[in-house]
C-alpha cells in the first residue's frame, strides 16, 4: 500500500468528520434563526394588535401563517442536515 493511498484515505475520513460537525452546526443555526424570526413575527403582531385592537383577529391569523411558514423551512433545513449526517 503506497503512502499516498494511506494519506488519501485518512483525509477522506477527516473530511467526513468535518462534514458531520458542519451539519450539526447548520442545524443549530437554522433552529436559532427560526426561533429569532418567529419571535420577531410575534413581537410585530403584538405591537400591531396593541395599536389597532379591532384588527386583532386578522393580524393573529397572519402571524400564525407566517410562523408556520418559517417553521416549515426550519424543518426542511433540519431534515437536510440529518440527511448529510446519516446518508
Biopython code that builds the backbone (N, CA, C, O; Angstrom):
import numpy as np
from Bio.PDB.StructureBuilder import StructureBuilder

atoms = [
    (1, "UNK", "N", (0.844, -1.168, 0.000)),
    (1, "UNK", "CA", (0.000, 0.000, 0.000)),
    (1, "UNK", "C", (0.897, 1.240, 0.000)),
    (1, "UNK", "O", (1.800, 1.359, 0.828)),
    (2, "UNK", "N", (0.649, 2.133, -0.905)),
    (2, "UNK", "CA", (1.508, 3.303, -1.038)),
    (2, "UNK", "C", (1.153, 4.356, 0.017)),
    (2, "UNK", "O", (0.014, 4.406, 0.482)),
    (3, "UNK", "N", (2.111, 5.187, 0.392)),
    (3, "UNK", "CA", (1.844, 6.238, 1.380)),
    (3, "UNK", "C", (0.805, 7.247, 0.893)),
    (3, "UNK", "O", (0.064, 7.813, 1.696)),
    (4, "UNK", "N", (0.750, 7.470, -0.407)),
    (4, "UNK", "CA", (-0.228, 8.399, -0.957)),
    (4, "UNK", "C", (-1.656, 7.882, -0.751)),
    (4, "UNK", "O", (-2.561, 8.655, -0.436)),
    (5, "UNK", "N", (-1.849, 6.588, -0.928)),
    (5, "UNK", "CA", (-3.162, 5.996, -0.725)),
    (5, "UNK", "C", (-3.576, 6.088, 0.740)),
    (5, "UNK", "O", (-4.739, 6.365, 1.035)),
    (6, "UNK", "N", (-2.652, 5.863, 1.650)),
    (6, "UNK", "CA", (-2.950, 5.950, 3.085)),
    (6, "UNK", "C", (-3.326, 7.385, 3.457)),
    (6, "UNK", "O", (-4.269, 7.610, 4.217)),
    (7, "UNK", "N", (-2.583, 8.350, 2.917)),
    (7, "UNK", "CA", (-2.866, 9.756, 3.185)),
    (7, "UNK", "C", (-4.233, 10.154, 2.628)),
    (7, "UNK", "O", (-4.981, 10.885, 3.278)),
    (8, "UNK", "N", (-4.554, 9.683, 1.446)),
    (8, "UNK", "CA", (-5.842, 9.986, 0.839)),
    (8, "UNK", "C", (-6.983, 9.386, 1.647)),
    (8, "UNK", "O", (-8.012, 10.032, 1.842)),
    (9, "UNK", "N", (-6.810, 8.178, 2.109)),
    (9, "UNK", "CA", (-7.836, 7.517, 2.904)),
    (9, "UNK", "C", (-8.061, 8.250, 4.223)),
    (9, "UNK", "O", (-9.199, 8.404, 4.667)),
    (10, "UNK", "N", (-6.979, 8.697, 4.844)),
    (10, "UNK", "CA", (-7.105, 9.435, 6.104)),
    (10, "UNK", "C", (-7.789, 10.783, 5.880)),
    (10, "UNK", "O", (-8.585, 11.213, 6.714)),
    (11, "UNK", "N", (-7.496, 11.441, 4.788)),
    (11, "UNK", "CA", (-8.114, 12.745, 4.535)),
    (11, "UNK", "C", (-9.608, 12.611, 4.250)),
    (11, "UNK", "O", (-10.381, 13.509, 4.582)),
    (12, "UNK", "N", (-10.017, 11.513, 3.647)),
    (12, "UNK", "CA", (-11.446, 11.286, 3.404)),
    (12, "UNK", "C", (-12.178, 11.100, 4.731)),
    (12, "UNK", "O", (-13.292, 11.596, 4.898)),
    (13, "UNK", "N", (-11.561, 10.391, 5.672)),
    (13, "UNK", "CA", (-12.184, 10.193, 6.984)),
    (13, "UNK", "C", (-12.295, 11.514, 7.734)),
    (13, "UNK", "O", (-13.313, 11.783, 8.372)),
    (14, "UNK", "N", (-11.260, 12.334, 7.662)),
    (14, "UNK", "CA", (-11.294, 13.638, 8.330)),
    (14, "UNK", "C", (-12.356, 14.530, 7.694)),
    (14, "UNK", "O", (-13.069, 15.241, 8.402)),
    (15, "UNK", "N", (-12.467, 14.500, 6.383)),
    (15, "UNK", "CA", (-13.481, 15.313, 5.694)),
    (15, "UNK", "C", (-14.886, 14.875, 6.096)),
    (15, "UNK", "O", (-15.771, 15.717, 6.250)),
    (16, "UNK", "N", (-15.102, 13.592, 6.266)),
    (16, "UNK", "CA", (-16.417, 13.102, 6.680)),
    (16, "UNK", "C", (-16.747, 13.573, 8.092)),
    (16, "UNK", "O", (-17.895, 13.906, 8.385)),
    (17, "UNK", "N", (-15.750, 13.602, 8.961)),
    (17, "UNK", "CA", (-15.979, 14.079, 10.325)),
    (17, "UNK", "C", (-16.308, 15.573, 10.335)),
    (17, "UNK", "O", (-17.202, 16.006, 11.062)),
    (18, "UNK", "N", (-15.594, 16.354, 9.537)),
    (18, "UNK", "CA", (-15.877, 17.783, 9.441)),
    (18, "UNK", "C", (-17.257, 18.025, 8.850)),
    (18, "UNK", "O", (-17.951, 18.960, 9.248)),
    (19, "UNK", "N", (-17.653, 17.189, 7.908)),
    (19, "UNK", "CA", (-18.959, 17.332, 7.289)),
    (19, "UNK", "C", (-20.062, 17.094, 8.321)),
    (19, "UNK", "O", (-21.063, 17.811, 8.334)),
    (20, "UNK", "N", (-19.890, 16.109, 9.172)),
    (20, "UNK", "CA", (-20.884, 15.835, 10.205)),
    (20, "UNK", "C", (-20.956, 16.967, 11.218)),
    (20, "UNK", "O", (-22.043, 17.344, 11.657)),
    (21, "UNK", "N", (-19.805, 17.508, 11.588)),
    (21, "UNK", "CA", (-19.800, 18.617, 12.524)),
    (21, "UNK", "C", (-20.446, 19.858, 11.899)),
    (21, "UNK", "O", (-21.176, 20.588, 12.570)),
    (22, "UNK", "N", (-20.178, 20.087, 10.633)),
    (22, "UNK", "CA", (-20.798, 21.214, 9.938)),
    (22, "UNK", "C", (-22.299, 21.063, 9.830)),
    (22, "UNK", "O", (-23.030, 22.048, 9.937)),
    (23, "UNK", "N", (-22.769, 19.845, 9.619)),
    (23, "UNK", "CA", (-24.218, 19.614, 9.554)),
    (23, "UNK", "C", (-24.866, 19.894, 10.903)),
    (23, "UNK", "O", (-25.963, 20.449, 10.966)),
    (24, "UNK", "N", (-24.198, 19.516, 11.968)),
    (24, "UNK", "CA", (-24.721, 19.813, 13.304)),
    (24, "UNK", "C", (-24.802, 21.311, 13.561)),
    (24, "UNK", "O", (-25.800, 21.801, 14.091)),
    (25, "UNK", "N", (-23.753, 22.041, 13.185)),
    (25, "UNK", "CA", (-23.764, 23.490, 13.343)),
    (25, "UNK", "C", (-24.843, 24.126, 12.463)),
    (25, "UNK", "O", (-25.510, 25.068, 12.889)),
    (26, "UNK", "N", (-25.014, 23.629, 11.265)),
    (26, "UNK", "CA", (-26.028, 24.175, 10.367)),
    (26, "UNK", "C", (-27.430, 23.966, 10.936)),
    (26, "UNK", "O", (-28.273, 24.858, 10.837)),
    (27, "UNK", "N", (-27.687, 22.812, 11.525)),
    (27, "UNK", "CA", (-28.990, 22.558, 12.134)),
    (27, "UNK", "C", (-29.219, 23.501, 13.314)),
    (27, "UNK", "O", (-30.318, 24.027, 13.491)),
    (28, "UNK", "N", (-28.186, 23.710, 14.113)),
    (28, "UNK", "CA", (-28.317, 24.616, 15.256)),
    (28, "UNK", "C", (-28.576, 26.041, 14.797)),
    (28, "UNK", "O", (-29.410, 26.736, 15.377)),
    (29, "UNK", "N", (-27.875, 26.485, 13.766)),
    (29, "UNK", "CA", (-28.079, 27.839, 13.243)),
    (29, "UNK", "C", (-29.490, 27.975, 12.676)),
    (29, "UNK", "O", (-30.128, 29.013, 12.855)),
    (30, "UNK", "N", (-29.977, 26.954, 12.003)),
    (30, "UNK", "CA", (-31.337, 27.008, 11.448)),
    (30, "UNK", "C", (-32.379, 27.136, 12.561)),
    (30, "UNK", "O", (-33.340, 27.894, 12.433)),
    (31, "UNK", "N", (-32.186, 26.401, 13.635)),
    (31, "UNK", "CA", (-33.137, 26.459, 14.749)),
    (31, "UNK", "C", (-33.093, 27.825, 15.423)),
    (31, "UNK", "O", (-34.138, 28.412, 15.707)),
    (32, "UNK", "N", (-31.892, 28.334, 15.682)),
    (32, "UNK", "CA", (-31.788, 29.645, 16.323)),
    (32, "UNK", "C", (-32.349, 30.756, 15.439)),
    (32, "UNK", "O", (-33.022, 31.659, 15.935)),
    (33, "UNK", "N", (-32.081, 30.698, 14.152)),
    (33, "UNK", "CA", (-32.599, 31.717, 13.243)),
    (33, "UNK", "C", (-34.126, 31.656, 13.165)),
    (33, "UNK", "O", (-34.790, 32.692, 13.116)),
    (34, "UNK", "N", (-34.670, 30.462, 13.153)),
    (34, "UNK", "CA", (-36.133, 30.330, 13.098)),
    (34, "UNK", "C", (-36.773, 30.835, 14.379)),
    (34, "UNK", "O", (-37.800, 31.513, 14.333)),
    (35, "UNK", "N", (-36.184, 30.517, 15.515)),
    (35, "UNK", "CA", (-36.762, 30.998, 16.773)),
    (35, "UNK", "C", (-36.684, 32.517, 16.856)),
    (35, "UNK", "O", (-37.606, 33.157, 17.361)),
    (36, "UNK", "N", (-35.597, 33.097, 16.369)),
    (36, "UNK", "CA", (-35.479, 34.552, 16.347)),
    (36, "UNK", "C", (-36.524, 35.158, 15.411)),
    (36, "UNK", "O", (-37.159, 36.157, 15.749)),
    (37, "UNK", "N", (-36.698, 34.556, 14.242)),
    (37, "UNK", "CA", (-37.667, 35.062, 13.279)),
    (37, "UNK", "C", (-39.096, 34.966, 13.781)),
    (37, "UNK", "O", (-39.875, 35.903, 13.602)),
    (38, "UNK", "N", (-39.452, 33.860, 14.401)),
    (38, "UNK", "CA", (-40.804, 33.705, 14.940)),
    (38, "UNK", "C", (-41.018, 34.685, 16.091)),
    (38, "UNK", "O", (-42.117, 35.212, 16.267)),
    (39, "UNK", "N", (-39.972, 34.926, 16.869)),
    (39, "UNK", "CA", (-40.077, 35.922, 17.936)),
    (39, "UNK", "C", (-40.325, 37.319, 17.386)),
    (39, "UNK", "O", (-41.118, 38.080, 17.941)),
    (40, "UNK", "N", (-39.641, 37.654, 16.287)),
    (40, "UNK", "CA", (-39.858, 38.960, 15.658)),
    (40, "UNK", "C", (-41.277, 39.059, 15.087)),
    (40, "UNK", "O", (-41.908, 40.113, 15.172)),
    (41, "UNK", "N", (-41.773, 37.976, 14.512)),
    (41, "UNK", "CA", (-43.137, 37.969, 13.986)),
    (41, "UNK", "C", (-44.134, 38.191, 15.124)),
    (41, "UNK", "O", (-45.064, 38.988, 14.997)),
    (42, "UNK", "N", (-43.934, 37.484, 16.229)),
    (42, "UNK", "CA", (-44.831, 37.647, 17.382)),
    (42, "UNK", "C", (-44.781, 39.045, 17.954)),
    (42, "UNK", "O", (-45.817, 39.612, 18.303)),
    (43, "UNK", "N", (-43.580, 39.611, 18.056)),
    (43, "UNK", "CA", (-43.428, 40.972, 18.575)),
    (43, "UNK", "C", (-44.168, 41.978, 17.698)),
    (43, "UNK", "O", (-44.894, 42.839, 18.196)),
    (44, "UNK", "N", (-43.972, 41.856, 16.386)),
    (44, "UNK", "CA", (-44.638, 42.780, 15.467)),
    (44, "UNK", "C", (-46.153, 42.622, 15.528)),
    (44, "UNK", "O", (-46.883, 43.611, 15.457)),
    (45, "UNK", "N", (-46.627, 41.392, 15.659)),
    (45, "UNK", "CA", (-48.075, 41.164, 15.718)),
    (45, "UNK", "C", (-48.664, 41.746, 16.997)),
    (45, "UNK", "O", (-49.732, 42.358, 16.968)),
    (46, "UNK", "N", (-47.978, 41.559, 18.111)),
    (46, "UNK", "CA", (-48.491, 42.110, 19.364)),
    (46, "UNK", "C", (-48.505, 43.635, 19.343)),
    (46, "UNK", "O", (-49.445, 44.254, 19.842)),
    (47, "UNK", "N", (-47.475, 44.239, 18.773)),
    (47, "UNK", "CA", (-47.459, 45.697, 18.657)),
    (47, "UNK", "C", (-48.587, 46.180, 17.739)),
    (47, "UNK", "O", (-49.218, 47.200, 18.015)),
    (48, "UNK", "N", (-48.836, 45.463, 16.673)),
    (48, "UNK", "CA", (-49.904, 45.850, 15.748)),
    (48, "UNK", "C", (-51.275, 45.706, 16.399)),
    (48, "UNK", "O", (-52.146, 46.554, 16.204)),
    (49, "UNK", "N", (-51.470, 44.651, 17.162)),
    (49, "UNK", "CA", (-52.755, 44.462, 17.841)),
    (49, "UNK", "C", (-52.943, 45.530, 18.917)),
    (49, "UNK", "O", (-54.060, 45.990, 19.152)),
    (50, "UNK", "N", (-51.839, 45.925, 19.574)),
    (50, "UNK", "CA", (-51.952, 46.976, 20.588)),
    (50, "UNK", "C", (-52.325, 48.310, 19.960)),
    (50, "UNK", "O", (-53.050, 49.098, 20.568)),
    (51, "UNK", "N", (-51.841, 48.572, 18.759)),
    (51, "UNK", "CA", (-52.162, 49.831, 18.082)),
    (51, "UNK", "C", (-53.577, 49.837, 17.513)),
    (51, "UNK", "O", (-54.262, 50.860, 17.520)),
    (52, "UNK", "N", (-54.002, 48.669, 17.020)),
    (52, "UNK", "CA", (-55.296, 48.599, 16.341)),
    (52, "UNK", "C", (-56.025, 47.317, 16.790)),
    (52, "UNK", "O", (-56.003, 46.311, 16.082)),
    (53, "UNK", "N", (-56.661, 47.359, 17.951)),
    (53, "UNK", "CA", (-57.283, 46.144, 18.513)),
    (53, "UNK", "C", (-58.391, 45.547, 17.648)),
    (53, "UNK", "O", (-58.623, 44.340, 17.703)),
    (54, "UNK", "N", (-59.072, 46.358, 16.860)),
    (54, "UNK", "CA", (-60.182, 45.811, 16.062)),
    (54, "UNK", "C", (-59.689, 44.912, 14.935)),
    (54, "UNK", "O", (-60.471, 44.134, 14.389)),
    (55, "UNK", "N", (-58.412, 45.000, 14.576)),
    (55, "UNK", "CA", (-57.849, 44.138, 13.529)),
    (55, "UNK", "C", (-57.113, 42.943, 14.133)),
    (55, "UNK", "O", (-56.320, 42.293, 13.452)),
    (56, "UNK", "N", (-57.369, 42.657, 15.388)),
    (56, "UNK", "CA", (-56.636, 41.607, 16.102)),
    (56, "UNK", "C", (-56.758, 40.230, 15.484)),
    (56, "UNK", "O", (-55.770, 39.502, 15.387)),
    (57, "UNK", "N", (-57.961, 39.864, 15.064)),
    (57, "UNK", "CA", (-58.145, 38.518, 14.501)),
    (57, "UNK", "C", (-57.397, 38.347, 13.182)),
    (57, "UNK", "O", (-56.789, 37.304, 12.942)),
    (58, "UNK", "N", (-57.441, 39.365, 12.331)),
    (58, "UNK", "CA", (-56.728, 39.290, 11.051)),
    (58, "UNK", "C", (-55.218, 39.236, 11.263)),
    (58, "UNK", "O", (-54.513, 38.467, 10.608)),
    (59, "UNK", "N", (-54.738, 40.056, 12.179)),
    (59, "UNK", "CA", (-53.292, 40.081, 12.454)),
    (59, "UNK", "C", (-52.843, 38.763, 13.048)),
    (59, "UNK", "O", (-51.788, 38.241, 12.688)),
    (60, "UNK", "N", (-53.642, 38.220, 13.960)),
    (60, "UNK", "CA", (-53.291, 36.951, 14.604)),
    (60, "UNK", "C", (-53.228, 35.812, 13.595)),
    (60, "UNK", "O", (-52.322, 34.981, 13.654)),
    (61, "UNK", "N", (-54.177, 35.768, 12.675)),
    (61, "UNK", "CA", (-54.158, 34.684, 11.687)),
    (61, "UNK", "C", (-52.982, 34.842, 10.723)),
    (61, "UNK", "O", (-52.378, 33.851, 10.311)),
    (62, "UNK", "N", (-52.658, 36.086, 10.365)),
    (62, "UNK", "CA", (-51.485, 36.304, 9.515)),
    (62, "UNK", "C", (-50.202, 35.907, 10.234)),
    (62, "UNK", "O", (-49.282, 35.362, 9.625)),
    (63, "UNK", "N", (-50.148, 36.183, 11.536)),
    (63, "UNK", "CA", (-48.972, 35.807, 12.324)),
    (63, "UNK", "C", (-48.810, 34.286, 12.371)),
    (63, "UNK", "O", (-47.699, 33.771, 12.247)),
    (64, "UNK", "N", (-49.903, 33.585, 12.548)),
    (64, "UNK", "CA", (-49.828, 32.127, 12.631)),
    (64, "UNK", "C", (-49.375, 31.532, 11.302)),
    (64, "UNK", "O", (-48.563, 30.607, 11.285)),
    (65, "UNK", "N", (-49.884, 32.049, 10.196)),
    (65, "UNK", "CA", (-49.469, 31.563, 8.874)),
    (65, "UNK", "C", (-47.981, 31.845, 8.640)),
    (65, "UNK", "O", (-47.254, 30.978, 8.156)),
    (66, "UNK", "N", (-47.535, 33.042, 8.979)),
    (66, "UNK", "CA", (-46.117, 33.390, 8.798)),
    (66, "UNK", "C", (-45.217, 32.517, 9.653)),
    (66, "UNK", "O", (-44.182, 32.042, 9.184)),
    (67, "UNK", "N", (-45.603, 32.302, 10.906)),
    (67, "UNK", "CA", (-44.798, 31.458, 11.795)),
    (67, "UNK", "C", (-44.768, 30.016, 11.293)),
    (67, "UNK", "O", (-43.743, 29.343, 11.401)),
    (68, "UNK", "N", (-45.880, 29.543, 10.747)),
    (68, "UNK", "CA", (-45.912, 28.179, 10.213)),
    (68, "UNK", "C", (-44.986, 28.039, 9.006)),
    (68, "UNK", "O", (-44.326, 27.012, 8.846)),
    (69, "UNK", "N", (-44.936, 29.063, 8.157)),
    (69, "UNK", "CA", (-44.035, 29.007, 7.004)),
    (69, "UNK", "C", (-42.571, 29.006, 7.443)),
    (69, "UNK", "O", (-41.754, 28.271, 6.888)),
    (70, "UNK", "N", (-42.246, 29.820, 8.429)),
    (70, "UNK", "CA", (-40.866, 29.837, 8.942)),
    (70, "UNK", "C", (-40.517, 28.491, 9.552)),
    (70, "UNK", "O", (-39.417, 27.977, 9.354)),
    (71, "UNK", "N", (-41.450, 27.928, 10.287)),
    (71, "UNK", "CA", (-41.210, 26.630, 10.912)),
    (71, "UNK", "C", (-41.046, 25.521, 9.873)),
    (71, "UNK", "O", (-40.234, 24.614, 10.054)),
    (72, "UNK", "N", (-41.811, 25.592, 8.792)),
    (72, "UNK", "CA", (-41.675, 24.603, 7.718)),
    (72, "UNK", "C", (-40.310, 24.655, 7.062)),
    (72, "UNK", "O", (-39.712, 23.617, 6.777)),
    (73, "UNK", "N", (-39.815, 25.859, 6.822)),
    (73, "UNK", "CA", (-38.474, 25.997, 6.244)),
    (73, "UNK", "C", (-37.427, 25.459, 7.212)),
    (73, "UNK", "O", (-36.451, 24.837, 6.793)),
    (74, "UNK", "N", (-37.627, 25.694, 8.499)),
    (74, "UNK", "CA", (-36.690, 25.189, 9.502)),
    (74, "UNK", "C", (-36.674, 23.667, 9.533)),
    (74, "UNK", "O", (-35.607, 23.057, 9.604)),
    (75, "UNK", "N", (-37.844, 23.055, 9.479)),
    (75, "UNK", "CA", (-37.889, 21.591, 9.450)),
    (75, "UNK", "C", (-37.189, 21.045, 8.213)),
    (75, "UNK", "O", (-36.499, 20.028, 8.281)),
    (76, "UNK", "N", (-37.366, 21.718, 7.091)),
    (76, "UNK", "CA", (-36.690, 21.300, 5.866)),
    (76, "UNK", "C", (-35.173, 21.381, 6.037)),
    (76, "UNK", "O", (-34.453, 20.472, 5.625)),
    (77, "UNK", "N", (-34.688, 22.461, 6.640)),
    (77, "UNK", "CA", (-33.246, 22.615, 6.867)),
    (77, "UNK", "C", (-32.719, 21.533, 7.805)),
    (77, "UNK", "O", (-31.630, 21.002, 7.587)),
    (78, "UNK", "N", (-33.472, 21.204, 8.835)),
    (78, "UNK", "CA", (-33.037, 20.162, 9.765)),
    (78, "UNK", "C", (-33.017, 18.802, 9.082)),
    (78, "UNK", "O", (-32.111, 18.004, 9.325)),
    (79, "UNK", "N", (-34.000, 18.524, 8.232)),
    (79, "UNK", "CA", (-34.018, 17.248, 7.506)),
    (79, "UNK", "C", (-32.811, 17.141, 6.580)),
    (79, "UNK", "O", (-32.195, 16.079, 6.482)),
    (80, "UNK", "N", (-32.471, 18.235, 5.900)),
    (80, "UNK", "CA", (-31.296, 18.221, 5.032)),
    (80, "UNK", "C", (-30.030, 17.954, 5.849)),
    (80, "UNK", "O", (-29.170, 17.179, 5.431)),
    (81, "UNK", "N", (-29.919, 18.589, 7.000)),
    (81, "UNK", "CA", (-28.739, 18.348, 7.861)),
    (81, "UNK", "C", (-28.700, 16.906, 8.358)),
    (81, "UNK", "O", (-27.627, 16.309, 8.437)),
    (82, "UNK", "N", (-29.838, 16.352, 8.688)),
    (82, "UNK", "CA", (-29.862, 14.944, 9.119)),
    (82, "UNK", "C", (-29.496, 14.007, 7.967)),
    (82, "UNK", "O", (-28.826, 12.996, 8.178)),
    (83, "UNK", "N", (-29.926, 14.334, 6.770)),
    (83, "UNK", "CA", (-29.530, 13.528, 5.622)),
    (83, "UNK", "C", (-28.022, 13.575, 5.405)),
    (83, "UNK", "O", (-27.408, 12.567, 5.059)),
    (84, "UNK", "N", (-27.434, 14.738, 5.609)),
    (84, "UNK", "CA", (-25.976, 14.843, 5.490)),
    (84, "UNK", "C", (-25.311, 14.003, 6.558)),
    (84, "UNK", "O", (-24.280, 13.379, 6.305)),
    (85, "UNK", "N", (-25.887, 13.977, 7.750)),
    (85, "UNK", "CA", (-25.273, 13.211, 8.835)),
    (85, "UNK", "C", (-25.353, 11.706, 8.625)),
    (85, "UNK", "O", (-24.379, 10.995, 8.873)),
    (86, "UNK", "N", (-26.498, 11.214, 8.172)),
    (86, "UNK", "CA", (-26.710, 9.767, 8.170)),
    (86, "UNK", "C", (-26.677, 9.112, 6.804)),
    (86, "UNK", "O", (-26.711, 7.884, 6.732)),
    (87, "UNK", "N", (-26.614, 9.853, 5.734)),
    (87, "UNK", "CA", (-26.606, 9.234, 4.407)),
    (87, "UNK", "C", (-25.269, 9.434, 3.752)),
    (87, "UNK", "O", (-25.060, 8.985, 2.625)),
]
sb = StructureBuilder()
sb.init_structure("model")
sb.init_model(0)
sb.init_chain("A")
sb.init_seg("    ")
for serial, (resi, resn, name, xyz) in enumerate(atoms, 1):
    if name == "N":
        sb.init_residue(resn, " ", resi, " ")
    sb.init_atom(name, np.array(xyz, "f"), 0.0, 1.0, " ", f" {name:<3s}", serial, name[0])
structure = sb.get_structure()
